[in-house]
Amino acid sequence: MKNITLLGATGSIGKSTLSVVDQHSDKFNIFALSANTNWQPMVDLCHKYQPKYAVMMDQDAASQLQNALDNDTQVLSGEQALCEIASHEQTDYVMAAIVGATGMSSALAAAKAGKRIMLANKESLVLAGDIFMDAVKNSGAELIPVDSEHSAIFQCLQSGRSGLTKIQLTASGGPFLHTAINELQSVTPDEACAHPNWNMGRKISVDSATMMNKGLEVIEAFYLFALKPDQIDVVMHPQSIVHSSVYYEDGSTLSQLGNPDMRSVISYAMSYPERISSGVEALDLASNSPLEFYTPDFDKFACLGLAFDALKQGGSAMGTINAANEVAVDAFLNHQIKFLEIPNIIEQTLTQAKHTTLSSLDAIIANDRQARVIALELVDRHV
């Protein structure tokens, strides 16, 4: 029986994780759960799974949850509490599924404690890739990616890295793959969040629509698989059936395919190196429409190009674009800026922010704060 600490229990990854746990209650136990402010669903989850700990980032939400519970679950609040449950001696596996920079510290705590980290929080590597990977190496932690694309690469590389020339991440293109760039200026948040294949939160849905999500995944892949920037490629694939591919110098290409359902990836991370049922139907290629592939349009999806630029710059640039993106997406979702202003704010933030080498968590946090200040000022000018 493996004890799982689930960080981000009420999000889409959290719900899918619990679905897999429900199918294998003889193998997995929910040791701890966390959420941000959404305490009402946590009441039901705590009653069902009886975790030892429940953590709310918001103190008021923690008080509400504590008052609503009548079991032995201990309710905590704040970032330090997240780090404590992630590194707890009774925690075996950590599902790191908190969206954004706020999930970095707890994922890093799990890495330092030598846990199996099922990483769905790409910002941990975007902001602190060198520090995070050093922590994994020094502690003997297991790092298994939960993004569908990185899981695909991870699975394909089980055959070995000899002769590896590049990896290729697939991108659905979101809702605007075939939309002309001049039509994007007037799109609404609801339109940007209407992903054709995946059911995700609003922030990550907007990231998919701008392709910043894919850009962050490029940076994540750089660290996960110890690659050079020019060994990472992106191809548009609207059906989301081929999740990613690896290329070898003998002309061979290996790809991982499956229906677009995160439970496949999650069950693999939980059971690795074995496989267990996930509840996802087997892929039937004959019943699917033809599989399409396109070269990315870097003019329309400027965020993807900005991510490659930041990766090549190195240092603080990657944290800067992540912070600026979070600010810009939040402003777009709150109708403060237009959709096409998102990459503009990111690019201007990258230009104005001081470029440095980050060697500590404090420096990473300081750079994140500085970038947010710059991005917020840019948003204010657009309002």
VOGU-3710 file (C-alpha; in Angstrom, 3 decimals, decimal comma):
1> mknitllgat> 0,000/0,000/0,000  1,468/3,331/-1,085  0,555/6,559/0,698  -0,194/9,380/-1,738  -0,075/13,079/-0,947  -2,216/14,812/-3,548  -1,368/18,489/-4,007  -4,187/20,146/-5,937  -6,970/17,711/-5,139  -9,880/19,715/-6,561
11> gsigkstlsv> -8,333/20,408/-9,981  -8,638/18,279/-13,100  -5,440/16,305/-12,402  -6,501/15,795/-8,808  -9,889/14,448/-9,819  -8,327/12,079/-12,358  -5,830/10,865/-9,756  -8,620/10,058/-7,337  -10,434/8,199/-10,114  -7,415/5,919/-10,541
21> vdqhsdkfni> -7,076/5,503/-6,776  -10,729/4,432/-6,603  -9,972/1,570/-8,988  -6,998/0,381/-6,928  -7,888/0,964/-3,305  -5,837/-2,126/-2,421  -2,669/-0,452/-3,748  -3,020/3,246/-2,886  -4,092/5,240/0,147  -4,751/8,973/0,217
31> falsantnwq> -2,513/10,230/3,021  -2,949/13,967/2,480  -4,949/16,327/0,266  -4,573/19,994/-0,552  -6,528/22,739/-2,278  -6,335/26,500/-2,595  -9,570/28,147/-1,432  -12,203/25,670/-2,661  -13,040/24,096/0,699  -16,554/22,779/-0,034
41> pmvdlchkyq> -15,417/19,918/-2,325  -12,675/19,138/0,189  -15,328/18,316/2,774  -16,627/15,458/0,634  -13,099/14,308/-0,259  -12,052/14,218/3,388  -15,137/12,229/4,323  -14,556/9,754/1,491  -10,786/9,245/1,725  -10,193/9,998/5,428
51> pkyavmmdqd> -6,759/11,567/4,875  -4,517/12,217/7,847  -3,984/15,800/6,659  -5,871/18,344/4,574  -4,153/21,600/3,656  -5,802/24,756/2,369  -3,590/27,557/1,084  -6,106/30,083/2,414  -6,456/30,378/6,206  -10,154/31,274/6,081
61> aasqlqnald> -10,850/28,285/3,836  -8,952/26,047/6,281  -11,147/27,279/9,135  -14,285/26,627/7,097  -13,088/23,117/6,280  -12,155/22,353/9,877  -15,593/23,454/11,082  -17,323/21,294/8,475  -15,425/18,088/9,264  -16,368/15,582/11,904
71> ndtqvlsgeq> -13,521/13,086/11,437  -9,868/12,862/12,509  -8,423/14,686/9,490  -6,030/17,407/10,654  -6,558/20,652/8,742  -3,546/22,912/8,113  -3,002/26,017/6,016  -0,279/27,780/4,076  2,722/26,981/1,930  4,812/25,575/4,784
81> alceiasheq> 2,078/23,044/5,518  2,160/21,959/1,865  5,897/21,384/2,147  5,385/19,398/5,345  2,881/16,951/3,873  4,944/16,620/0,671  8,048/15,664/2,639  6,296/13,756/5,448  7,980/10,486/6,386  4,722/8,597/5,781
91> tdyvmaaivg> 4,289/10,021/2,273  5,450/7,634/-0,459  4,232/9,353/-3,629  3,486/13,025/-4,226  1,156/14,117/-7,003  2,367/17,677/-7,612  -0,641/19,161/-9,405  -0,817/22,715/-8,085  -0,987/25,082/-11,045  1,555/27,881/-11,297
101> atgmssalaa> 4,534/29,110/-9,329  2,747/28,438/-6,022  3,326/24,719/-6,551  7,112/24,999/-6,768  8,109/24,957/-3,093  6,089/21,868/-2,161  7,303/19,936/-5,214  10,872/20,862/-4,310  10,276/19,734/-0,725  9,165/16,342/-2,052
111> akagkrimla> 12,288/16,156/-4,219  14,598/16,936/-1,301  12,829/14,290/0,798  13,456/11,582/-1,811  9,818/10,908/-2,701  8,359/9,640/-5,962  7,254/12,913/-7,509  4,502/12,603/-10,088  5,095/16,006/-11,614  2,154/17,840/-13,144
121> nkeslvlagd> 3,447/21,247/-12,016  5,742/22,256/-14,882  6,604/25,553/-13,201  8,833/23,660/-10,739  11,240/23,013/-13,581  10,631/26,241/-15,487  11,516/28,342/-12,446  14,015/26,133/-10,635  15,141/23,475/-13,098  18,782/23,201/-11,997
131> ifmdavknsg> 17,961/23,300/-8,288  15,088/20,852/-8,688  17,066/18,313/-10,715  20,000/18,536/-8,292  17,611/17,827/-5,407  16,231/14,772/-7,225  19,729/13,471/-7,906  21,082/14,104/-4,410  18,099/12,588/-2,569  17,486/9,629/-4,853
141> aelipvdseh> 13,936/10,804/-5,540  11,978/9,395/-8,476  10,734/12,002/-10,947  7,968/10,816/-13,269  6,290/13,388/-15,521  2,509/13,594/-15,625  2,126/15,897/-18,649  0,882/13,655/-21,457  3,709/14,778/-23,735  6,515/14,262/-21,229
151> saifqclqsg> 5,085/10,962/-20,110  5,111/9,896/-23,766  8,800/10,823/-24,078  9,557/9,105/-20,770  7,833/5,939/-21,978  9,532/5,972/-25,385  12,951/6,424/-23,796  12,535/3,210/-21,833  14,062/1,629/-24,956  17,231/3,654/-24,340
161> rsgltkiqlt> 18,902/6,899/-25,381  21,614/5,484/-27,639  21,540/7,378/-30,935  18,855/9,831/-29,754  18,836/12,909/-31,971  15,739/14,822/-30,843  12,359/14,660/-29,192  9,153/16,061/-30,663  6,336/17,340/-28,471  2,894/17,375/-30,018
171> asggpflhta> 0,548/20,339/-29,568  -3,160/20,299/-30,274  -3,226/23,990/-31,160  -6,155/24,464/-28,802  -9,321/26,159/-30,055  -7,519/28,531/-32,450  -5,378/26,216/-34,564  -7,142/27,226/-37,790  -8,209/30,725/-36,712  -6,608/33,611/-38,583
181> inelqsvtpd> -4,438/35,829/-36,405  -6,504/38,933/-37,201  -9,565/37,209/-35,718  -7,878/36,547/-32,375  -7,958/40,122/-31,130  -11,633/39,897/-30,165  -11,784/36,385/-28,657  -13,307/36,072/-25,197  -11,979/34,155/-22,192  -14,727/31,549/-22,622
191> eacahpnwnm> -13,723/31,011/-26,246  -10,065/30,668/-25,281  -10,962/28,133/-22,588  -13,016/25,943/-24,948  -10,335/23,328/-25,611  -11,450/20,769/-28,191  -9,768/17,731/-26,590  -8,890/18,282/-22,946  -10,931/19,327/-19,908  -8,634/21,650/-17,956
201> grkisvdsat> -8,698/24,653/-15,635  -9,100/28,122/-17,115  -5,493/29,255/-16,704  -3,968/26,215/-18,378  -6,687/26,319/-21,058  -5,643/29,859/-21,988  -2,019/28,712/-21,978  -3,002/26,022/-24,456  -4,774/28,571/-26,645  -1,675/30,837/-26,729
211> mmnkglevie> 0,655/27,805/-26,834  2,574/29,125/-23,841  1,687/25,804/-22,248  3,692/24,083/-24,977  6,494/26,592/-24,530  6,715/25,786/-20,828  6,685/22,098/-21,733  9,694/22,693/-24,014  11,574/24,127/-21,039  10,398/21,273/-18,831
221> afylfalkpd> 11,612/18,715/-21,377  15,020/20,411/-21,477  15,485/19,604/-17,785  13,652/16,299/-17,579  15,613/14,660/-20,356  18,926/16,590/-20,210  18,675/17,870/-23,770  19,988/20,813/-25,753  17,422/23,398/-26,903  17,910/22,420/-30,555
231> qidvvmhpqs> 17,047/18,803/-29,704  13,468/19,777/-28,849  10,881/20,154/-31,582  7,141/20,914/-31,606  4,548/19,749/-34,132  0,855/20,619/-34,286  -1,385/17,570/-33,983  -5,039/18,536/-33,418  -6,329/15,019/-32,667  -4,128/14,621/-29,533
241> ivhssvyyed> -3,684/10,920/-30,265  0,097/10,896/-30,793  1,306/12,345/-27,511  4,971/12,795/-28,474  7,845/11,115/-30,330  11,570/10,446/-30,070  13,903/10,362/-33,062  17,076/8,286/-33,473  20,028/8,628/-35,812  19,247/5,336/-37,571
251> gstlsqlgnp> 16,044/6,883/-38,938  13,742/5,291/-36,371  10,972/7,244/-34,664  9,129/5,955/-31,594  5,801/7,478/-30,567  3,355/6,919/-27,725  -0,327/6,977/-28,675  -3,531/6,909/-26,690  -6,919/8,514/-26,198  -6,677/12,031/-24,714
261> dmrsvisyam> -7,384/11,130/-21,083  -4,984/12,046/-18,278  -5,835/8,920/-16,313  -3,530/6,920/-18,603  -0,568/9,109/-17,711  -1,466/9,237/-14,024  -1,878/5,474/-13,668  1,503/4,972/-15,360  3,199/7,372/-12,935  1,560/5,624/-9,983
271> syperissgv> 2,398/2,077/-11,075  5,763/2,542/-12,866  7,576/0,377/-13,905  4,439/-1,764/-14,106  1,105/-0,849/-15,680  -2,361/-0,974/-14,172  -5,844/-0,289/-15,478  -6,733/3,393/-15,676  -10,364/3,303/-16,785  -9,410/4,693/-20,215
281> ealdlasnsp> -10,699/2,892/-23,287  -8,173/1,318/-25,631  -7,337/3,372/-28,694  -9,128/2,323/-31,881  -7,204/3,868/-34,765  -9,656/2,607/-37,362  -12,517/4,576/-35,820  -10,529/7,823/-35,554  -10,346/10,528/-38,168  -7,059/10,812/-40,073
291> lefytpdfdk> -4,175/12,051/-37,967  -2,949/15,509/-39,000  0,371/17,243/-38,351  1,377/20,852/-39,036  4,372/23,093/-38,466  3,672/25,673/-35,721  2,857/29,228/-36,794  5,239/31,272/-34,629  3,598/34,552/-35,676  0,190/33,495/-34,418
301> faclglafda> 1,549/31,560/-31,444  4,186/34,064/-30,373  4,298/32,662/-26,824  5,876/29,462/-28,114  8,695/31,424/-29,702  9,185/33,453/-26,515  9,622/30,234/-24,534  12,313/29,002/-26,921  14,005/32,415/-26,663  13,956/32,290/-22,852
311> lkqggsamgt> 15,363/28,756/-22,832  18,260/29,838/-25,025  18,892/32,861/-22,794  18,884/30,669/-19,696  19,223/32,016/-16,173  16,315/34,111/-14,958  14,619/34,433/-18,361  12,490/31,314/-17,964  11,126/32,372/-14,579  10,495/35,839/-15,955
321> inaanevavd> 8,289/34,686/-18,813  6,395/32,322/-16,515  5,604/35,092/-14,033  4,660/37,525/-16,797  2,426/34,909/-18,371  0,563/34,244/-15,124  -0,078/37,963/-14,702  -1,129/38,438/-18,333  -3,446/35,413/-18,394  -5,118/36,517/-15,171
331> aflnhqikfl> -5,641/39,970/-16,683  -7,132/38,442/-19,828  -9,478/36,194/-17,839  -10,626/39,296/-15,940  -11,251/41,212/-19,186  -8,442/43,713/-18,536  -6,463/42,994/-21,705  -7,079/41,433/-25,115  -5,964/37,942/-26,045  -3,179/39,097/-28,368
341> eipniieqtl> -1,807/41,389/-25,672  -0,714/38,365/-23,631  2,484/37,708/-25,640  3,161/41,450/-25,864  3,219/41,788/-22,084  5,427/38,703/-21,749  7,905/39,986/-24,338  8,067/43,472/-22,805  8,561/41,987/-19,329  11,405/39,836/-20,611
351> tqakhttlss> 12,998/42,912/-22,171  12,661/45,086/-19,065  13,537/42,526/-16,367  17,118/42,210/-15,202  18,697/39,035/-16,584  20,637/37,137/-13,929  21,916/33,683/-13,030  19,739/32,139/-10,314  21,543/29,919/-7,824  19,145/29,842/-4,884
361> ldaiiandrq> 15,434/29,527/-4,187  15,421/33,014/-2,680  16,850/34,432/-5,923  14,221/32,574/-7,948  11,419/33,949/-5,779  12,851/37,476/-5,982  13,031/37,272/-9,777  9,461/35,980/-9,902  8,274/38,932/-7,817  10,201/41,456/-9,893
371> arvialelvd> 8,770/40,067/-13,121  5,233/40,229/-11,722  5,665/43,859/-10,738  6,824/44,727/-14,255  4,019/42,720/-15,869  1,363/44,296/-13,648  2,588/47,753/-14,584  2,352/46,802/-18,247  -1,191/45,502/-17,733  -2,164/48,780/-16,055
381> rhv> -0,961/50,677/-19,114  -3,177/48,535/-21,338  -6,311/48,939/-19,237
//
